[in-house]
């Protein structure tokens, strides 16, 4: 097996045409994933249902999203990132066809379950892959902006849901299925132009294939400008200009089960804070308390989140640890305002929309920072598995809280959100004290322990 490693030089490359194809692949995939999950809330507009069944669609989707991310995690570690995409796209296409021909609530649950399973698979591969594909100098901001596009999918779902009121439920679900098929067609074209993850190929022991991919897509490799581990007489060794790793980061390694457990638990609490509260406000607040506002809450809330997420453009300049503390604190404040002013906004929609926007902007930035963390702190060859397990448990834990929220009063409902943000902020502070610094444009090899 070749000792040559080309991934360090690929990571040091500037932003190229290939990276635009990669970004398009991930961004469109996240839009489809966001669209798929948000559609579970829209399903409630296709049929006349009691509150429990309206919430059931969201809980059902969370279950299948969890199954999707957990099953696909080990698969992508086994067969590669690019190949796994074709599995998720095939399932998406089947689900899109089923939605078009759905005529009752049971079939709607089956099709949405299949759709969100595919969405979970898609999400896992994208979150796993982004740190491996994006160059070091742009890794954090490209990751966060890619995540931010998921909100555009929710906006599209809100528009589709509005057809149930302005046109008809039949037209709404037909459009919903067609959109899935159109996006899949676009993804097939885009993903034809992207390589396999160079870092995964090397971690899987396929160095020769990694060199071929690097030559083809990044114009680097033996004879072009290389980084070598061990002797290689066939080509000169040119060490890329890698940003020096601060001394305190040299001790960043996976140091056994205790370190893995610490990372996993912190990432789980950070992720669950976002997932539970985002689901309670964006996906279930409407179906439970404001049935006629479901599409508007989806569109306004997710648009606010999208613009809040654009703050991630500065992520390569910031400390990830500081960003987590600041964003989780501001999110806690936003939800505290939502809770304390329940008597006001429950009677005044103008105040409601203002508070909803605040409760979407900062949590979006917090979510992007937390998701970047929970997918960058694992070794490459096990990244998909750990991301899937962590993300899957996050969704499974969120399910009972979605149901609990449906039986609470409005004040209790909002207090539940506040308590989750207290937990999330506490986890962010703990990570700030004892965690790994993975921001400031450091190599992915630093937080993954592969330095």
N, C-alpha and C positions, 0 to 999 in steps of 0.2 A: 504494500500500500504506500502511495506517495506521501512523503512528509511535508510536501509543499502546501502552504495555506494561502489562499488568495483573498479570503474574507476580510482581513484587516485593510487591504488596499481598496476593496470594493466599498467598505464602510467609510473610507476617507475620500471617496469620490465626491465631486460636486453634484448638484442636482442636474440630471440629464434627461433626455427624451424618454428613456426607459422608465425613469422614476415617475414621469407624468402618466404613463400607462399603468404603472403599479398603483399610483394614487387614485386614478380613475377606477381601477378594479376594486380597491378597498372602499372608496367613497360610495360608489353605486351599490356595492354589496351591503354597506351599512344603511343606506337609504332603504333598500329592500327589507332589511331586517327590522328597521324601525317601523316601516310601513306595515309589516306583517304582524308585529306585536300590537301596535296601536289598533289594528283592524279588529282585535278581540273586543275592544270597547265599541266599535262601530256595529258589530254584529247585533248588539242590543237594540239598534234602531231598525233592524230588518223584521223583527217580530214583536208582538205585544207580550211582554213578559213581566212577572213579579220581580221585586228587587233582587231576591236571592239568585234567580237565573241570570239577571243582568250582570251580577258580580261573578257568577260561575264562569262566564266566558273568559274573563280576565284571569281568574285562578287557573282555569284549564290551560290557558296559553302559557302561564308561568311554569306549569308542570312540564309541558312538552318542550318549552324552551330550555328548561333545566336538563331534561333527558337528552336533548340534542347536543348541548355543549359538553356534557359528561361523556357521551358515547364517542363523539367525534374527536375529543382531545387525544386519546391514545392512538386513534386512527391516523391523525395528521402527523404524530410523532413517528408512526410506523411507515407510512407510505409517502409522506411529503406534503408540503403545503399546497402546491398547485394541483396535484391529483385529487386532493380532498375537495377542492372547490367544485369539481365536476359532479361529485356525489351530492353536495348540497343543491346545486343548480338543477339536477334531475328531479329531486324531491320537490323543489319549488315549482317546477313546471307541472308536475302531477297535481299538486295542491291548487295551483291556479285554475286548472281545468275543472277540478271538483267544485270550486267556489262558484263558477259560472252556472253549473247545473244543480246547485243546492236549492231545495224547495221546502225544507223544514229545519227546525232548530237543531235536531240531532245531526243531520248531515252538515250543518254549518259548523257545529263543534268538531266534527271529524276533519273537515277540510281546514279549519283554522288550527286545529291541533297539529296536523301534518305540516301546515305552513310555518307554524312557530317552531316545530322540530327542525325544519330546514333553516329557519332563522337562527336558531341556537347553534347549529352546525356552522353556518356562515360566520356568525359572530366569533365563535371560537377560533376559526382558522385566521380570520382577519386580525384579531387581537394578538394571537400568537405570532403572526408573521410580520407585523409592522415594524417591530424593533429590529428584525433581521434584514429587512429590505431597505429601510430608509437610511441614508448616510448620517454619520454621527452628528455633523453640524446642524442638521435639520430634523433629527429623530424626534425630539419631544414635540416641537410645534406641528410637524407633519402628522404625528400620532394623534394629537389632540384635535386638530382640524378635521382629520378623517373621522374621528369619533363624533364630532359635532354634526356631521352630515346626517347622522341617524335621525336628527330632529326633523329634517326635511321629509323623511318618510312618514313621520307622524302627522305633519302638515297635510300631506297628500291624503292620508287616511281620514283626516278631518273633513277635507273637501269631499271625498267619496261619501262620508257619513251624511253630509248636508244634503246629498241627493235624495236621501230617504224622506226628508221633509219637503224639499222643493220639487221633487219629481216623483219617484217611487222606490220602494225597497228593492224591487226586481231590477230596476235600472242600476241602483247602487251596487248590488252584488255582482252584476254582470261587468260593470266597469272595474270593480275591485279585482276580479279574476283576470281581465284583459291586461290591466296594468302589470300584474305579476309576470305574465307571459312576455310582454314587451320588454320589461327590464331584463329578464333572463336572456332574451335574444341579444340585447346590448352587451350583457356580461360575457357571453360566449365569444363575441367579437373582440372585446377588450382583453380578455384573459389569454387569448391566443398570442398576444404580443408581450406577455410578461414571462420572466424566467422562473425557475424553481429557486427557492431560498438557497443562496450560496452557503450561508452559515449552517443551515440544516444538512445540506449535502456533506459538508465536512464533518459535522458531528456524527452523521450516520456512517462515516467511513468511506464515503464515495468522493474522494478527493479529485480523481480524474474527471468525473462528471462536473464537479464544481469548477475546475479549470476551464472546461469546455463552455460552460454557461457564462463564466466571467469573460472569456474571449468574445463570445457571440453577442452578449448584451451590454457589457461594460467596457469593452475594448481594453481589457487588462488580463494579466496572466503571464505565463512563462514567455520571455522574450519581449514583453510589452512594458514591463515595469512591475516587479513582483515583491512579495514579502515571503520569506522562506523560514521554515523551522527545520533546522538540520541542513546538511550539505546538499547541493543540487548543481551539478556541473553543467547541465544542459543550458542553463540560462543564468545571467547575472542576477545578483540579489540586490534589489533596491528597496531599502526600508522606507515605507511611507512616513509622512510627517504626522505621527500620531500625537495627539494632545497629551502632555505629561499627566500622569495620574497623581493627584495629591497624596502625600505620605499617609494621611489618615484613611485613604481609600484602599491602600494596598492590603489591608487586613480584611477587605470585603470578600468573603468566600462562603460557600455553603458549608457550614461547620458541623453537620450532623443533624440528628433528629430535633434537638432542642431549638436550633436556629431555624430549621424548616417550620417547626410548629409555631414559633413566634411570628415569622413572616406570614404564615398562612392565616393565623387568627387575626392579626392586625388588618390584613387585606380583606378578610371576610367581614369584619365589623365595618370597615370603611365602605365596602361595596354594598352591604345590606342596608346601611343608613340611606344611601342614595336610592337603591332599588325599591325599598319599602315605601319611603316617603314620596318618591316620584310616582310610583304606582297608585298610592292613595290619593294624591292630588290630581295627577294628570289623567289617570284612567278610571278611577272609581268615584271620585268626588261628584262627577257629573251623573253617572248612572245611578248613584245612591241618593243624592240630594237635589240635583238639578238636571233632570232627565232631558229637558228641552235645550240645555246648553252643552250637551256632549260634544258636538262638532266644534263649537266656538272655543270651549276650553282646550280641546286638542290643538286647534290652530293657533290661538293666541299664546297659550302656554308654551308650546313647542317652538314657536317663532321667537319668543323671549329667550328661551333656553339656547336656541341656535345663536342668537346675537351675543348672549353672555359667553358662550363657548368660544367665540372668536378672540376672546382675551388670551386664549391659548397660543396665539401667534407669538407671544413673548416667552413661551415656555423654555426655550433653549438658553435664555439668559438668566432664568430664575432657579433658585434652589427648590427642588421638588418637596423637600421636607417643610420649608417655610410656606410654600404654596398650599400644601395640604392644611396646615394650621390656619392660615388666613381665610381660605375659602370655606372651610368647615365652620369657622367662627361666624363669618358673615351669613352663612346658610342658617345657622342656629338662630341668629338675630332675626332673620327674615321670617322664619317659621314661628318664632316667639311673637312677632307682631301679628301674624296671621291668627294665632291663638287668642291673644289678648283683645283683639278687635273683632271677634266673632259677632258680638251684638250689633256692631256697626255694619260690617260688610254683608251680613246675612239679610240685611234690609236695604242695602244700597249697593247696587251692582257696580257703580263706578269705583267705589272703594275696593270691592272684590277684585276687579281687574287689575288695579294697581298692586295690591298685595300678591295676587297670583304671579304677576310679572317678577316681583322681587323674589318670590319663592321659587322661581325657575332660573333666573340669571345666575346667582351665586352657586346653587347646587349643581348647575351644569358644569361650571369650572371645577368644582370639587369632584364631580364624577369623573371628569376627564383626567384629573390628576391622580385620583385613586385607581382608575382602570389602567393608566400608564404604569403605575407602581406594581399592580398585581400581575402584570404580564411581563415585567422586565426583571423580576428578582428570582427567576428560575433558570437552571442550566438549559441550553438550547434543546438537547435531545429529550428533555422531559417537560419543556415549556407548555406544549399543548395539553398534556395530561394534567398539570397543576392548574393551568388557567381554566380548563374544563371543570375540574373538581371544585375549585373555588367558586367559579361563576354558577355552576349547577347548584351547589349548596345555598348560594345567595338567593336564587329564585325559589328553591324549596322552602327556605325559611320565610320568605316573603308571603307565601300562599296563605298560611293561617292569619296573618295580619290583615290581608285583604278582606277575609271573611269577618274578622273581628271588627274591622272598620265599618262594615255594613250594618252592624247591630248597635253601634254606639250613637250617642247624641252628637250633634255637630261639634260642640265644645270638646267633648271627650275625644272625638275623632282627630281634631287638630292638636290636642295635647299629646296624643300618641305620636304624632309626627315630631313634636318638640323633643320628647324623650329619646327618640331615635337619634336626633341630631346632637343631643348631649353625649350619647354613647360614641357617635362618630367623631366629635370634636376631641373627646378624651383619647380615642385611639390615635388621632392625628398628633396629639401632644406626646403620647408615648413613643410614636415612631420618630418624632423630631428629636427626642432625647437619645434613643437607643438604635434607631434605624439607619439605613444606608442612604447616602446622598446619591441620587440617580439623575438629578437635573444638571443644569449648567453644561449641556452638550458633552457629557462624558460618554465614552464608548459603552455599548450594551454589555461588553465583557466585564465591566465593573460591577453593576448590580447583580448580574447573573453569576458572579463568582468565578468567571472563566478568565480573569486577568492572568 
